[in-house]
Amino acid sequence: MSVGWLRACALVMLGLFSVSALAKDKTAIVIGGGLSGLTAAYELQNKGWQVTLLEARSSLGGRSGMATSEWIGNDKTQPVLNQYVSTFKLSTTPAPEFVRTPSYLIDGEYFSAADLATKQPATAEALKRFEKTRDDLARSIDDPQNPIASSTLQALDQINVSNWLDKQNLPATARQLINQDIRTHYDEPSRLSMLYYAQQSRVYRGVSDRDLRASRLVGGSPVLAQAFVKQLKTIKTDSPVSAIIQDKDGVTVKVGSVGYQADYVVLAVPLRALNKIQMTPALDAQHLAAIKGTNYGWRDQIMLKFKTPVWETKARMTGEIYSNTGLGMLWIEPALKGGANVVINLSGDNARVMQAFGDKQMADQVLIRLHAFYPQARGSFTGYEIRRYSTDPSTGGAYLAFGPGQISKFWRLWERPIQRVAFAGEHTDTLYPGTLEGALRTGKRAASQVEDLAAGKSFEPAKAATAAAAGAVAAKKGNFFSNLFGGSADEKKPEPVKAPEPAVAPAPTPAPAPAAAPAPVEPPKPAAPVKAEPAKKAPAKAPAKPAAKTETKKAPAKAPVKKAETAKKPAVKPATETVTKAQ
Ligand SMILES: Cc1cc2nc3c(=O)[nH]c(=O)nc-3n(C[C@H](O)[C@H](O)[C@H](O)COP(=O)(O)OP(=O)(O)OC[C@H]3O[C@@H](n4cnc5c(N)ncnc54)[C@H](O)[C@@H]3O)c2cc1C
């Protein structure tokens, strides 16, 4: 045997050993199959890691919204999202002009921004004045990644947005519309840190609405989730993680009595869900306080389905529409499957109080209000879908929305790994929390942190921001029905607000029908009704079909990830079909 041949054999052997050694060393578990977890799993797998993704529910995609064909920003505003859209060759179509700017529904009358300027100049002018004041404030934040750069900015974290708005002397309608905008995108103004609102305004300063709604992702965000799912080798659905145990050699992740082992973990679940996972060693006091205390916005979505677009007779409604009547942002869906849909976002305290209603009651109440404006509504109504993110135990809120004092305490806390666990999820992003972009960015960041950890890099422990302790904020109590018809009580009677609460439904409030309300509407049985029982059923706009039936029960008490059977690649389901488990 020649020396060259021996050398070649040796190299091959070395190569094989090093590959297998590498593979042996590079195992990761991703917990949470929302877009952040899917991204982390995809990125790690692409870098040669053996990845197992564990998802509590039977379906993947997490909070990706109900809309079946979302508008997305261009690559200037959402670069990471656009990068994946292009990687997976997903279809988009340019947004028509009329959806690219917000419009308004004031006392039932539809106004485009241009209409408002001519027909309601006082309101239009007040909105402009408010935007300028807000933008000036945002400009005082040099670096949105470091918003607590001065004592003035620290002070902003101690007040809520409602208090700040009170000082702007806005006319009633303008204030109602502004409240509606803020509660739709974040949370009730009275529960939101003014610094957080200013920081987010800084992030989006100079970004036009036109850039934010530049094109349509055909099929919506579930299509993006499905594209990731198709690439992933090992996915286990119906696998709610109950415990994570770290030691010097690795991490054990428990799903009931089954244990999975790996070198590193990406924890991509919202804070309320993280609260239910037992961590060993335990998290420190600051992390525990953040889990319990960080405010999440409330935003529930109701899709009302009609045979024909009942609103067409009065106005063309589409895109983001802010109403002064408490109906929240309206979003007219394209009639992809025939008929016409309107997605109504109930946000902030309106959504909180609505938790006292059952699904049908809630749909009825909203339909009654729409019918008041559009008398064909009841006759054309065919059914509804509801998603309640804040009472869903695997979500516990719509998205992160820092309350007063919370930036000072928890800023960038989840950006740093703790030993072998890196964190992902929209709530861990500094610039774009509460968005798809934020979720995707954090998935990428967590994947690269796991690589760094494997390479021996250590991360500094998180430090609290240096602001003063959160000031006490007192309570604002709104009457839901007065809010629903006339905007929040906070429009009329500025009162101090209570400290932001965790996602707990308020005490049930009786649901009196308004005096002039039409008879309760009996929704005919829709073809595929999707009731909001998030923990049990697949979401309405079902993400990708899950992997083959989970093997959690059969799995041995210690089921090393490396030996875990590769789940079948989940088939892609149409966005609105109910997902059933593969056999
Ligand atoms: C009503 C609404 C409208 C929105 N509209 C937009 C929009 O127009 N544009 C935009 O960019 N963004 C929007 N967003 C935000 C966007 O949807 C989210 O930021 C994003 O989907 C969050 O992804 P994530 O991976 O961080 O979390 P999630 O999607 O919540 O994923 C977390 C996953 O973890 C799972 N999980 C929880 N606990 C466990 C456990 N113990 N074990 C295993 N798995 C667990 C959950 O089931 C879930 O699948 C909207 C959100 C809502 C609620």
The ligand as an SDF file (V2000), in Angstrom:
LIG
                    3D

 53 58  0  0  0  0  0  0  0  0999 V2000
  -53.5820   39.6250   16.8320 C   0  0  0  0  0  0  0  0  0  0  0  0
  -52.1550   39.7190   16.3530 C   0  0  0  0  0  0  0  0  0  0  0  0
  -51.8890   40.3900   15.1790 C   0  0  0  0  0  0  0  0  0  0  0  0
  -50.5850   40.5100   14.7250 C   0  0  0  0  0  0  0  0  0  0  0  0
  -50.3420   41.1670   13.5630 N   0  0  0  0  0  0  0  0  0  0  0  0
  -49.0850   41.2620   13.1040 C   0  0  0  0  0  0  0  0  0  0  0  0
  -48.8120   41.9170   11.8680 C   0  0  0  0  0  0  0  0  0  0  0  0
  -49.7100   42.3870   11.2010 O   0  0  0  0  0  0  0  0  0  0  0  0
  -47.5160   42.0080   11.4650 N   0  0  0  0  0  0  0  0  0  0  0  0
  -46.4950   41.4830   12.1930 C   0  0  0  0  0  0  0  0  0  0  0  0
  -45.3330   41.5780   11.7710 O   0  0  0  0  0  0  0  0  0  0  0  0
  -46.7270   40.8320   13.3640 N   0  0  0  0  0  0  0  0  0  0  0  0
  -47.9910   40.7180   13.8280 C   0  0  0  0  0  0  0  0  0  0  0  0
  -48.2330   40.0680   15.0090 N   0  0  0  0  0  0  0  0  0  0  0  0
  -47.1040   39.5780   15.8110 C   0  0  0  0  0  0  0  0  0  0  0  0
  -46.5390   38.2440   15.3450 C   0  0  0  0  0  0  0  0  0  0  0  0
  -47.5900   37.3790   15.0190 O   0  0  0  0  0  0  0  0  0  0  0  0
  -45.7160   37.6710   16.5060 C   0  0  0  0  0  0  0  0  0  0  0  0
  -44.7420   38.6160   16.8850 O   0  0  0  0  0  0  0  0  0  0  0  0
  -44.9900   36.3730   16.1520 C   0  0  0  0  0  0  0  0  0  0  0  0
  -45.8490   35.4710   15.5090 O   0  0  0  0  0  0  0  0  0  0  0  0
  -44.4430   35.7920   17.4400 C   0  0  0  0  0  0  0  0  0  0  0  0
  -43.6840   34.6340   17.1720 O   0  0  0  0  0  0  0  0  0  0  0  0
  -42.8990   33.9150   18.3610 P   0  0  0  0  0  0  0  0  0  0  0  0
  -42.1840   32.7910   17.7830 O   0  0  0  0  0  0  0  0  0  0  0  0
  -42.1520   34.9320   19.1330 O   0  0  0  0  0  0  0  0  0  0  0  0
  -44.0340   33.4230   19.3700 O   0  0  0  0  0  0  0  0  0  0  0  0
  -45.2340   32.3940   19.1340 P   0  0  0  0  0  0  0  0  0  0  0  0
  -45.7300   32.5090   17.7580 O   0  0  0  0  0  0  0  0  0  0  0  0
  -46.1990   32.6340   20.2430 O   0  0  0  0  0  0  0  0  0  0  0  0
  -44.5550   30.9840   19.3180 O   0  0  0  0  0  0  0  0  0  0  0  0
  -44.3560   30.3790   20.5700 C   0  0  0  0  0  0  0  0  0  0  0  0
  -44.7050   28.9160   20.4530 C   0  0  0  0  0  0  0  0  0  0  0  0
  -44.3130   28.2730   21.6590 O   0  0  0  0  0  0  0  0  0  0  0  0
  -45.2680   27.2780   21.9290 C   0  0  0  0  0  0  0  0  0  0  0  0
  -45.1760   26.9150   23.3430 N   0  0  0  0  0  0  0  0  0  0  0  0
  -45.6180   27.6190   24.4130 C   0  0  0  0  0  0  0  0  0  0  0  0
  -45.3220   26.9550   25.5450 N   0  0  0  0  0  0  0  0  0  0  0  0
  -44.6790   25.8250   25.1920 C   0  0  0  0  0  0  0  0  0  0  0  0
  -44.1310   24.7360   25.9230 C   0  0  0  0  0  0  0  0  0  0  0  0
  -44.1770   24.6720   27.2650 N   0  0  0  0  0  0  0  0  0  0  0  0
  -43.5510   23.7240   25.2330 N   0  0  0  0  0  0  0  0  0  0  0  0
  -43.4820   23.7510   23.8760 C   0  0  0  0  0  0  0  0  0  0  0  0
  -43.9950   24.7680   23.1440 N   0  0  0  0  0  0  0  0  0  0  0  0
  -44.5790   25.7910   23.7920 C   0  0  0  0  0  0  0  0  0  0  0  0
  -46.5810   27.9330   21.5400 C   0  0  0  0  0  0  0  0  0  0  0  0
  -47.6130   26.9820   21.3660 O   0  0  0  0  0  0  0  0  0  0  0  0
  -46.1930   28.6690   20.2660 C   0  0  0  0  0  0  0  0  0  0  0  0
  -46.3890   27.8670   19.1220 O   0  0  0  0  0  0  0  0  0  0  0  0
  -49.5360   39.9200   15.4790 C   0  0  0  0  0  0  0  0  0  0  0  0
  -49.8110   39.2260   16.6420 C   0  0  0  0  0  0  0  0  0  0  0  0
  -51.1180   39.1220   17.0830 C   0  0  0  0  0  0  0  0  0  0  0  0
  -51.3970   38.3510   18.3550 C   0  0  0  0  0  0  0  0  0  0  0  0
  1  2  1  0
  2  3  1  0
  2 52  2  0
  3  4  2  0
  4  5  1  0
  4 50  1  0
  5  6  2  0
  6  7  1  0
  6 13  1  0
  7  8  2  0
  7  9  1  0
  9 10  1  0
 10 11  2  0
 10 12  1  0
 12 13  2  0
 13 14  1  0
 14 15  1  0
 14 50  1  0
 15 16  1  0
 16 17  1  0
 16 18  1  0
 18 19  1  0
 18 20  1  0
 20 21  1  0
 20 22  1  0
 22 23  1  0
 23 24  1  0
 24 25  2  0
 24 26  1  0
 24 27  1  0
 27 28  1  0
 28 29  2  0
 28 30  1  0
 28 31  1  0
 31 32  1  0
 32 33  1  0
 33 34  1  0
 33 48  1  0
 34 35  1  0
 35 36  1  0
 35 46  1  0
 36 37  1  0
 36 45  1  0
 37 38  2  0
 38 39  1  0
 39 40  1  0
 39 45  2  0
 40 41  1  0
 40 42  2  0
 42 43  1  0
 43 44  2  0
 44 45  1  0
 46 47  1  0
 46 48  1  0
 48 49  1  0
 50 51  2  0
 51 52  1  0
 52 53  1  0
M  END
$$$$
